[in-house]
Amino acid sequence: MGEREGAPSGQRTIRPTDVRRFQEHTGIKDEQRIIADARTDREAFAPLYRAYVTPVYRYFLRHVGSAQDAEDLTATTFSKALDSLDRYEERGSFAAWLFSIARHTLLDQQRRRRPSIDGAVPIEVLPDPRLAPEAQLVRAERIHALHGLIGQLPSDQREALILRFFAGLRASQIAAVLGRSEGSARMLIHRAIVTLRDRYLHEEQP
Amino acid sequence: MTSAEKEAEALDQFIEGALRSRLVAAAEGPPVDAATALVVNTLHAAALATVPDKEFVRELEARLLHRGHDATLIAPRPDRGWRHRLEVASTARGWSGSWWQRAAALTVIVVALGTSLFISLPVRAQLQRAACLIPRLGIRACDAPGLIAPNPVSVSRAGAKLTVAALLSSSGKTIMRLDIMGLAAPVGQLPAGPLRTTLNDTSGKEYPPADGWAKWVKPEDPQSISAVAVFTALDPSVRAVDLHVEEPQPVGSWAVRVPVSPVEATKLPRAYEGPQGATVEGITVRIASIAIDSEGTTVQVSARSAVAGRGIVNLANHQPVLYPLVLRDDKGREYRERARPQEALPRLEGPFTEDISFPPLATDARSVSLVLPFVTVVEETAPAIIRVPIAGKAAGDHIPLQADLRLGAYSFRVAGADLVEQPPGAPASLVRQQRGSWLALQLDYGDWNGGRKLVGPGVVENAHAIQSSLTSRDGVSQFTRVSVPLSEASDGEAVVTFQNARIAIRGPWKLEASVPGGR
């Protein structure tokens, strides 16, 4: 559900397209009803939990690189979300609200201790059809370099990229999480991908 | 809207198409350049490969929603004993079954099992008297008089292209790397034997074939073929050769002239031969050569195994970008491994050899040292077979399954199976070739045990099988998932056959070599 930019605080403006996108994204209808029911019956939250536990986990794992830390952060996030359901206001998307909690949870952890990022994050590698089998390994290694380049992006671009791909949020939702406009969120993602592409191509040169 | 904003919106549409498409390679929306598409698809695939532990998901739901809220529900996490923590590599523990291992890193390597990779029997190499760093070939013997093709040469015909990517004539042999792309139809099953080629110089002299050939078809691009063709050494006065390929369709007939130049005229970086190496567990590893130029330092490491029935398949780690080897010089400086040369040819004779790339050595460096933490070998074993009932199952179904298998002296467990529409990381072209669902097995190979760690099977006999691996912090990649197309199943049962054991053997091998001054 979306909020029209510039609308006064407390006023709800629901864009039908956002409702449809949410349903298509999560397969869940009537998100607001689920949240309302979950305020009195936690078990009613199950559909939303199941829809978002993997994106939240992916978001954390990409940041912290440790499955155990990602699990702990995921658990903390959902715990906080359930505790805050009474305070959830039906403006902006639930996904954006949830990932705002996730983001703050991550920042809290990073403030308490040094990040445990060790580069050991799950990476998917696509084979290059131009290369021979033995060079596929080399290719896989080079594409891991791409993954490593993500860590070199400016923090706002990196965050936008992770929210887009690993959390699966759309630009409008990312904008809500980051406190930016939708166009600004798209530009962050665009710049991030262009940077990755250009640096990756540079690494590809013999 | 500015042009930059329009580009950003168009890219976002492309991303949306990629994220919503089941096939990673397919995307809706406006087209983008190939490199951008690769970045987008790679990011998407990387995200898809990340899944939380199923038991964690279930436990968290139960504790959060069904048993009352507990703010400390996950910390401290109980150690269930049977869970593998790949990040703890220092303690060897008895393994037991788990259907998803925590990943320190995930690499999907599409292994074209069942595709046609023919390699002739290796011939023992002569001792290297002189070696050079040769583009696209790595460090190779370059005894004078030697000849190389200074640049790749290509010819095109009817949309297809043949490229002679590399040619070296030295130490009694001529080695060529060929790639033929864009054929009109899939190559299909390759007949045994080398690619049918002939090599002549411009005087008409023909050079007979020699051992060390190879040929293969890329599973994700069946309308291509690559090959290593080997002939006797060229006459030193030759300055061009004619290569002819005569294969049945769709490969067809090709002719290409390749200019060659004397090796010494090309000012290639010379390689310095290393000393005797270190031996651990019957495997002797040494720095065979080092070549240094302004672009980098190439260290050629070679190994021989004294154990019968064991072949060396990897000398360094499995993930040089994430867990690079470190070269140290005598001044204490460190040089971190770089991604390996993209087009270096495999060596098919003599000891197992790998070229490892580092940044350029400082000019005052006089010696280097390198530590290899493990070496990966394949040991011959009898087959291990698992039969999975799939009657009545459909894509999306999980098959609770636990089976203990053995590959020689090594045990491993099949810890579960899923029916999926697409194996993670599988190229779309391969998936399109195999209609229907896939059976994806989860495999648990355990941790280090007595200085050995089972990496996976040497071979999965099923045609079109895809393996994906997880890499732990020790740099070892274990093939923890095997997917086979269900189109090969029959009588309500899928049969998967493993053979030979791929094993990481822990060292370390501490290697040293001197580097002359005056570079």
Chai-1 contact restraints between the chains, C-beta under 6 A:
chainA,res_idxA,chainB,res_idxB,connection_type,confidence,min_distance_angstrom,max_distance_angstrom,comment,restraint_id
A,R42,B,L65,contact,1.0,0.0,6.0,A-B,restraint_1
A,E43,B,L65,contact,1.0,0.0,6.0,A-B,restraint_2
A,F45,B,L65,contact,1.0,0.0,6.0,A-B,restraint_3
A,A46,B,L65,contact,1.0,0.0,6.0,A-B,restraint_4
A,Y49,B,E61,contact,1.0,0.0,6.0,A-B,restraint_5
A,V53,B,V57,contact,1.0,0.0,6.0,A-B,restraint_6
A,Y57,B,P52,contact,1.0,0.0,6.0,A-B,restraint_7
A,R58,B,A47,contact,1.0,0.0,6.0,A-B,restraint_8
A,R58,B,T50,contact,1.0,0.0,6.0,A-B,restraint_9
A,L61,B,T50,contact,1.0,0.0,6.0,A-B,restraint_10
A,A67,B,R102,contact,1.0,0.0,6.0,A-B,restraint_11
A,E71,B,F56,contact,1.0,0.0,6.0,A-B,restraint_12
A,D72,B,I74,contact,1.0,0.0,6.0,A-B,restraint_13
A,D72,B,A75,contact,1.0,0.0,6.0,A-B,restraint_14
A,A75,B,L60,contact,1.0,0.0,6.0,A-B,restraint_15
A,A75,B,I74,contact,1.0,0.0,6.0,A-B,restraint_16
A,F78,B,L64,contact,1.0,0.0,6.0,A-B,restraint_17
A,S79,B,A71,contact,1.0,0.0,6.0,A-B,restraint_18
A,G119,B,L322,contact,1.0,0.0,6.0,A-B,restraint_19
A,A120,B,A104,contact,1.0,0.0,6.0,A-B,restraint_20
A,A120,B,A105,contact,1.0,0.0,6.0,A-B,restraint_21
A,A120,B,R473,contact,1.0,0.0,6.0,A-B,restraint_22
A,P122,B,A49,contact,1.0,0.0,6.0,A-B,restraint_23
A,P122,B,T50,contact,1.0,0.0,6.0,A-B,restraint_24
A,P122,B,A103,contact,1.0,0.0,6.0,A-B,restraint_25
A,P122,B,L106,contact,1.0,0.0,6.0,A-B,restraint_26
A,I123,B,A46,contact,1.0,0.0,6.0,A-B,restraint_27
A,I123,B,A105,contact,1.0,0.0,6.0,A-B,restraint_28
A,I123,B,L106,contact,1.0,0.0,6.0,A-B,restraint_29
A,E124,B,A45,contact,1.0,0.0,6.0,A-B,restraint_30
A,E124,B,A46,contact,1.0,0.0,6.0,A-B,restraint_31
A,E124,B,A49,contact,1.0,0.0,6.0,A-B,restraint_32
A,E124,B,V108,contact,1.0,0.0,6.0,A-B,restraint_33
A,E124,B,G425,contact,1.0,0.0,6.0,A-B,restraint_34
A,V125,B,T107,contact,1.0,0.0,6.0,A-B,restraint_35
A,V125,B,V108,contact,1.0,0.0,6.0,A-B,restraint_36
A,L126,B,N41,contact,1.0,0.0,6.0,A-B,restraint_37
A,L126,B,T42,contact,1.0,0.0,6.0,A-B,restraint_38
A,L126,B,A45,contact,1.0,0.0,6.0,A-B,restraint_39
A,P127,B,V110,contact,1.0,0.0,6.0,A-B,restraint_40
A,P127,B,E220,contact,1.0,0.0,6.0,A-B,restraint_41
A,P127,B,P427,contact,1.0,0.0,6.0,A-B,restraint_42
A,P129,B,K218,contact,1.0,0.0,6.0,A-B,restraint_43
A,P129,B,E220,contact,1.0,0.0,6.0,A-B,restraint_44
A,P129,B,D221,contact,1.0,0.0,6.0,A-B,restraint_45
A,A132,B,S226,contact,1.0,0.0,6.0,A-B,restraint_46
A,P133,B,A112,contact,1.0,0.0,6.0,A-B,restraint_47
A,P133,B,W216,contact,1.0,0.0,6.0,A-B,restraint_48
A,E134,B,P346,contact,1.0,0.0,6.0,A-B,restraint_49
A,A135,B,Q342,contact,1.0,0.0,6.0,A-B,restraint_50
A,V138,B,R340,contact,1.0,0.0,6.0,A-B,restraint_51
A,V138,B,Q342,contact,1.0,0.0,6.0,A-B,restraint_52
A,A140,B,T107,contact,1.0,0.0,6.0,A-B,restraint_53
A,A140,B,I109,contact,1.0,0.0,6.0,A-B,restraint_54
A,E141,B,P320,contact,1.0,0.0,6.0,A-B,restraint_55
A,E141,B,V321,contact,1.0,0.0,6.0,A-B,restraint_56
A,E141,B,A339,contact,1.0,0.0,6.0,A-B,restraint_57
A,R142,B,A339,contact,1.0,0.0,6.0,A-B,restraint_58
A,I143,B,T42,contact,1.0,0.0,6.0,A-B,restraint_59
A,H144,B,V321,contact,1.0,0.0,6.0,A-B,restraint_60
A,H144,B,L322,contact,1.0,0.0,6.0,A-B,restraint_61
A,A145,B,V321,contact,1.0,0.0,6.0,A-B,restraint_62
A,F165,B,L43,contact,1.0,0.0,6.0,A-B,restraint_63
A,F165,B,A47,contact,1.0,0.0,6.0,A-B,restraint_64
A,F166,B,A47,contact,1.0,0.0,6.0,A-B,restraint_65
A,A171,B,D12,contact,1.0,0.0,6.0,A-B,restraint_66
A,G183,B,E5,contact,1.0,0.0,6.0,A-B,restraint_67
A,R186,B,A8,contact,1.0,0.0,6.0,A-B,restraint_68
A,R186,B,D12,contact,1.0,0.0,6.0,A-B,restraint_69
A,M187,B,A8,contact,1.0,0.0,6.0,A-B,restraint_70
A,H190,B,A8,contact,1.0,0.0,6.0,A-B,restraint_71
A,H190,B,L11,contact,1.0,0.0,6.0,A-B,restraint_72
A,I193,B,V39,contact,1.0,0.0,6.0,A-B,restraint_73
A,L196,B,V39,contact,1.0,0.0,6.0,A-B,restraint_74
A,R197,B,A35,contact,1.0,0.0,6.0,A-B,restraint_75
A,R197,B,T36,contact,1.0,0.0,6.0,A-B,restraint_76
A,R197,B,V39,contact,1.0,0.0,6.0,A-B,restraint_77
A,L201,B,A35,contact,1.0,0.0,6.0,A-B,restraint_78
